[in-house]
Amino acid sequence: MPRQPLRIALHVCCSGARGARGALELASQAGIDWLEVPIRTAGYLSRSGDDPLVTDESSLAEVAEVVSEVSDRGLAIAAVPCPTGPLHRPGELARAVKKLQLAARLGAPLITCDVGEAPDEEEQRRLVTHLRELGAAADGEGVLVALEFGRGFTRNHRYLQYLLREVEHPRIRACFDPGLLHSLNDEIYSEVSLAKICHLVKHCRWRDFDGVSGSREFPPPGLGSGCINFVRMHQILRDAGYRGAWSLAIETNSDISLEPHQMLERIRNSLGYLKRIGALDPY
């Protein structure tokens, strides 16, 4: 069987306040063919203050314009984060379904989302039901849903694995993001967590962590605190037969002062690091 090249995607967070349009330019310049671009909730202001390409209120004509712009640059969308509120709420489920449908129009094979808080048993039962409904919507659109680590019911791999076991839907799977995992959990080993759920992972990110509990500072891969073993992470997913995209996600306070050429250099240096550790080798 021929070796498959890795699909490397550039997460929009890598371009800071320049947002998705900045990511379009940086990806092309860095030789990256794929993007991870969110569909935001209309009126929501991101941490970096960037303008979204698509929101849940975008028209189909506006989505078609984005598809054309991405294609004209020789790029494609690998994944679409679809942030919502807690998914046990009917209104947030409807929002997630709308975003999923728009993601399908963008040509994305997969969306990611955080399920949010579900403190009591009734809310947890409703969350499981809603995720099955979201899975049915995903089935109709031919899209996968990968659940992210978050402060609520998917805080770490144990909660995520439990939830996926309860939902038991082939379109609902996991997104592995080691930076988020370490930010949300003290004294955790991301390679152990990955080994436990690697068979469920359909999207993953190269996201490092600065080592400060609860921090939202995610430096370039290899420049974090050393708590993430990217070599082992790559080996585990490779051996598990993972064939999804690998998104490069860098998000730091230094983005404010960086010029586009400095962001590009940072992205190229990150790719250089991943290449040196063998993480970009086809398999």
Backbone torsions as a table, in degrees:
resi	resn	phi	psi	omega
1	MET	NA	129.9	-178.2
2	PRO	-65.1	148.7	179.0
3	ARG	-72.0	140.9	-177.0
4	GLN	-101.5	128.7	175.0
5	PRO	-68.7	148.2	178.1
6	LEU	-72.1	143.2	172.9
7	ARG	-91.1	106.1	178.2
8	ILE	-96.8	125.0	179.6
9	ALA	-114.1	148.2	176.6
10	LEU	-99.0	117.5	176.3
11	HIS	-73.2	141.2	-176.4
12	VAL	-59.2	-24.8	-179.4
13	CYS	-63.8	-19.3	-179.5
14	CYS	-66.7	-17.1	-179.3
15	SER	-105.0	11.1	174.0
16	GLY	54.8	-133.6	-177.0
17	ALA	-69.6	-11.9	176.7
18	ARG	-77.5	-14.0	169.4
19	GLY	62.5	-152.1	-174.0
20	ALA	-64.0	-36.9	-179.7
21	ARG	-68.7	-34.5	173.9
22	GLY	-66.0	-38.2	179.0
23	ALA	-65.2	-36.2	177.2
24	LEU	-57.8	-44.5	-179.2
25	GLU	-71.5	-44.1	-176.3
26	LEU	-66.9	-38.5	-180.0
27	ALA	-60.4	-47.5	-179.6
28	SER	-60.9	-43.1	-177.7
29	GLN	-69.5	-29.9	-178.5
30	ALA	-87.6	-3.8	-178.9
31	GLY	77.6	25.6	177.8
32	ILE	-100.3	132.4	-173.6
33	ASP	-97.5	-8.8	-172.2
34	TRP	-125.5	155.7	-179.9
35	LEU	-129.7	150.9	166.0
36	GLU	-116.9	107.4	-172.3
37	VAL	-124.8	126.9	-176.3
38	PRO	-79.3	155.1	163.8
39	ILE	-103.3	110.4	-174.8
40	ARG	-89.8	163.7	171.9
41	THR	-78.4	130.8	-177.6
42	ALA	-54.7	131.7	179.5
43	GLY	88.9	-8.0	179.8
44	TYR	-78.1	135.0	178.2
45	LEU	-104.5	119.1	-179.5
46	SER	-72.8	168.7	-180.0
47	ARG	-60.4	-35.3	-177.9
48	SER	-88.5	-8.0	177.9
49	GLY	74.8	18.3	-178.1
50	ASP	-78.5	155.8	177.6
51	ASP	-85.8	132.3	-178.6
52	PRO	-76.4	152.3	171.4
53	LEU	-76.6	-39.7	-176.4
54	VAL	-137.7	140.1	172.2
55	THR	-125.0	174.7	179.4
56	ASP	-68.9	-7.5	176.9
57	GLU	-105.4	6.4	178.3
58	SER	-68.1	141.6	177.2
59	SER	-79.6	164.7	177.4
60	LEU	-63.3	-32.8	178.1
61	ALA	-66.2	-40.4	178.0
62	GLU	-65.9	-39.2	177.4
63	VAL	-63.5	-41.4	179.1
64	ALA	-62.0	-36.1	177.4
65	GLU	-64.7	-39.7	177.9
66	VAL	-65.4	-43.3	178.1
67	VAL	-57.6	-43.8	-179.9
68	SER	-65.1	-42.2	-179.4
69	GLU	-65.0	-43.3	179.0
70	VAL	-63.6	-44.8	-179.2
71	SER	-64.9	-40.3	-179.5
72	ASP	-61.1	-26.1	178.6
73	ARG	-88.6	2.9	-179.6
74	GLY	75.2	24.2	-177.1
75	LEU	-112.2	167.7	174.5
76	ALA	-144.1	159.7	-177.8
77	ILE	-99.2	122.0	-177.4
78	ALA	-88.2	-33.4	-176.6
79	ALA	-158.5	152.8	-178.6
80	VAL	-130.2	105.1	171.4
81	PRO	-64.1	133.8	-178.5
82	CYS	-125.5	78.1	-178.2
83	PRO	-66.1	138.6	176.2
84	THR	-142.6	-176.7	170.1
85	GLY	-83.7	-172.1	-179.4
86	PRO	-54.7	128.2	-171.4
87	LEU	-79.4	-1.1	172.8
88	HIS	-77.2	-10.9	178.7
89	ARG	-86.6	131.1	-177.6
90	PRO	-57.0	-38.9	-180.0
91	GLY	-64.3	-36.4	179.4
92	GLU	-74.7	-32.4	173.5
93	LEU	-62.2	-45.0	179.1
94	ALA	-60.7	-38.9	178.4
95	ARG	-64.5	-42.6	179.7
96	ALA	-63.8	-40.6	178.4
97	VAL	-64.0	-41.6	178.8
98	LYS	-62.1	-44.3	179.1
99	LYS	-65.0	-39.4	177.8
100	LEU	-59.9	-43.1	179.9
101	GLN	-64.3	-39.2	177.0
102	LEU	-67.8	-37.7	177.8
103	ALA	-61.3	-39.3	177.3
104	ALA	-62.3	-37.5	177.9
105	ARG	-67.9	-26.9	176.3
106	LEU	-75.7	-10.1	-178.8
107	GLY	86.1	12.5	-179.3
108	ALA	-77.0	136.4	178.0
109	PRO	-81.2	-9.7	-169.3
110	LEU	-157.1	143.9	169.7
111	ILE	-118.0	156.5	172.1
112	THR	-119.1	149.0	176.7
113	CYS	-156.7	157.3	177.9
114	ASP	-106.1	131.2	-173.6
115	VAL	-79.9	-17.7	178.2
116	GLY	80.4	-169.7	-177.7
117	GLU	-76.6	146.1	171.8
118	ALA	-149.8	77.3	-167.9
119	PRO	-66.4	-41.7	-174.1
120	ASP	-105.9	171.6	-173.2
121	GLU	-63.9	-39.2	-179.7
122	GLU	-63.5	-42.7	178.2
123	GLU	-66.0	-35.8	178.5
124	GLN	-67.8	-40.3	176.3
125	ARG	-63.1	-41.4	179.6
126	ARG	-66.7	-36.7	177.7
127	LEU	-60.9	-45.0	179.0
128	VAL	-61.4	-44.2	178.5
129	THR	-61.7	-43.8	-178.7
130	HIS	-66.3	-37.2	178.2
131	LEU	-66.9	-34.9	174.8
132	ARG	-64.9	-38.9	176.9
133	GLU	-66.1	-39.2	176.8
134	LEU	-64.9	-37.9	176.4
135	GLY	-62.3	-39.7	177.9
136	ALA	-64.3	-40.9	177.1
137	ALA	-64.2	-40.7	178.2
138	ALA	-63.1	-38.6	178.6
139	ASP	-62.1	-41.3	179.5
140	GLY	-65.9	-28.8	-178.8
141	GLU	-97.6	-6.9	-177.7
142	GLY	71.1	32.2	-176.8
143	VAL	-120.1	146.2	173.3
144	LEU	-93.8	152.9	173.8
145	VAL	-115.8	122.4	178.0
146	ALA	-111.7	117.6	-178.0
147	LEU	-79.0	134.8	-178.1
148	GLU	-95.1	160.3	168.8
149	PHE	-67.7	139.7	-180.0
150	GLY	-155.9	174.0	-175.1
151	ARG	-70.5	-13.5	-177.8
152	GLY	-93.8	-119.2	-169.8
153	PHE	-82.1	0.2	178.0
154	THR	-125.7	45.9	-174.7
155	ARG	-62.9	-36.8	179.3
156	ASN	-148.4	-176.2	-173.9
157	HIS	-64.6	-29.3	-178.8
158	ARG	-66.3	-48.5	178.9
159	TYR	-64.8	-41.3	-178.7
160	LEU	-64.3	-44.3	179.5
161	GLN	-63.2	-41.4	178.1
162	TYR	-61.2	-45.4	-178.2
163	LEU	-64.4	-44.1	179.5
164	LEU	-63.3	-34.6	177.6
165	ARG	-66.7	-38.2	178.4
166	GLU	-70.1	-41.3	-178.2
167	VAL	-70.2	-45.6	176.2
168	GLU	49.4	58.3	176.8
169	HIS	-127.4	131.3	-175.1
170	PRO	-65.5	-16.4	178.9
171	ARG	-93.9	-3.8	179.7
172	ILE	-109.6	114.2	-176.0
173	ARG	-134.4	-157.6	-171.7
174	ALA	-120.7	147.8	169.1
175	CYS	-109.7	126.5	179.6
176	PHE	-102.0	117.2	-178.7
177	ASP	-129.3	95.9	-173.7
178	PRO	-63.9	-32.3	178.6
179	GLY	-62.8	-46.6	177.7
180	LEU	-64.1	-41.1	-179.0
181	LEU	-57.8	-45.9	-179.0
182	HIS	-72.3	-32.4	177.8
183	SER	-64.5	-33.6	-175.2
184	LEU	-90.3	-17.0	-172.7
185	ASN	-134.9	132.0	172.8
186	ASP	-87.1	152.1	174.5
187	GLU	52.2	54.9	177.7
188	ILE	-127.3	149.0	178.5
189	TYR	-111.2	110.3	-173.1
190	SER	-64.2	-32.2	-179.8
191	GLU	-69.0	-31.7	175.5
192	VAL	-69.6	-44.1	177.8
193	SER	-58.9	-44.3	-180.0
194	LEU	-63.2	-41.9	-180.0
195	ALA	-60.0	-31.4	-179.1
196	LYS	-73.0	-30.2	-174.4
197	ILE	-123.4	12.8	-173.9
198	CYS	-57.3	-31.1	-179.3
199	HIS	-71.7	-11.8	-178.9
200	LEU	-104.1	-8.2	-173.4
201	VAL	-79.6	127.8	177.0
202	LYS	-120.1	-5.5	175.1
203	HIS	-152.7	143.4	178.0
204	CYS	-145.1	162.9	-177.3
205	ARG	-129.4	144.1	167.5
206	TRP	-86.6	88.4	179.5
207	ARG	-128.3	118.8	179.6
208	ASP	-88.2	179.6	-175.3
209	PHE	-145.6	143.4	-176.0
210	ASP	-83.7	-5.6	175.6
211	GLY	92.0	0.6	-179.8
212	VAL	-98.0	118.9	-176.5
213	SER	-53.8	129.2	179.3
214	GLY	79.6	1.1	-176.8
215	SER	-69.6	152.1	172.3
216	ARG	-112.7	28.3	179.7
217	GLU	-101.6	109.6	-175.5
218	PHE	-120.7	92.1	-176.2
219	PRO	-71.5	171.5	176.7
220	PRO	-58.3	148.9	178.5
221	PRO	-52.4	133.2	179.9
222	GLY	92.7	-9.9	-179.2
223	LEU	-112.3	11.5	178.3
224	GLY	-85.1	-157.4	-175.8
225	SER	-78.1	-9.6	-178.3
226	GLY	93.8	4.4	-177.4
227	CYS	-78.2	-13.7	-178.8
228	ILE	-107.5	123.9	179.4
229	ASN	-95.2	91.0	-176.2
230	PHE	-68.0	-30.9	177.2
231	VAL	-61.9	-49.5	-179.4
232	ARG	-66.3	-37.9	178.6
233	MET	-57.8	-46.9	179.0
234	HIS	-63.6	-43.0	-178.5
235	GLN	-62.3	-43.5	-178.0
236	ILE	-62.3	-47.4	-178.0
237	LEU	-71.0	-37.0	176.6
238	ARG	-59.5	-48.2	-177.5
239	ASP	-69.1	-23.7	177.6
240	ALA	-83.0	-3.5	179.2
241	GLY	84.0	20.9	179.9
242	TYR	-62.2	131.9	179.4
243	ARG	-129.0	16.8	179.1
244	GLY	-83.8	-173.1	-180.0
245	ALA	-83.3	157.1	175.2
246	TRP	-118.4	109.1	-176.6
247	SER	-91.8	132.6	173.6
248	LEU	-85.5	119.7	-176.3
249	ALA	-126.9	112.0	178.8
250	ILE	-123.4	127.3	-176.6
251	GLU	-148.2	102.6	-177.3
252	THR	-136.6	162.1	179.0
253	ASN	-65.5	-20.2	-179.3
254	SER	-70.4	-12.3	179.4
255	ASP	-56.1	-29.3	-175.1
256	ILE	-60.2	-37.6	-174.8
257	SER	-100.0	0.2	-176.4
258	LEU	-85.3	136.4	172.3
259	GLU	-85.4	162.1	-178.9
260	PRO	-53.8	-39.9	-178.8
261	HIS	-68.2	-28.3	177.2
262	GLN	-74.0	-37.3	175.3
263	MET	-63.7	-41.3	178.7
264	LEU	-62.2	-42.7	178.4
265	GLU	-62.1	-40.3	179.4
266	ARG	-63.5	-40.9	178.5
267	ILE	-65.8	-44.9	179.9
268	ARG	-64.4	-38.5	177.5
269	ASN	-64.6	-37.6	177.9
270	SER	-64.3	-43.8	177.6
271	LEU	-63.4	-37.1	177.3
272	GLY	-62.5	-42.1	178.0
273	TYR	-62.7	-46.3	-179.3
274	LEU	-64.1	-34.4	176.7
275	LYS	-67.7	-40.7	-178.7
276	ARG	-63.4	-32.9	-179.1
277	ILE	-89.9	4.9	176.1
278	GLY	83.3	9.4	-175.5
279	ALA	-78.7	-10.4	178.7
280	LEU	-103.3	4.4	179.8
281	ASP	-69.2	136.9	174.5
282	PRO	-62.1	152.3	176.4
283	TYR	-147.9	NA	NA
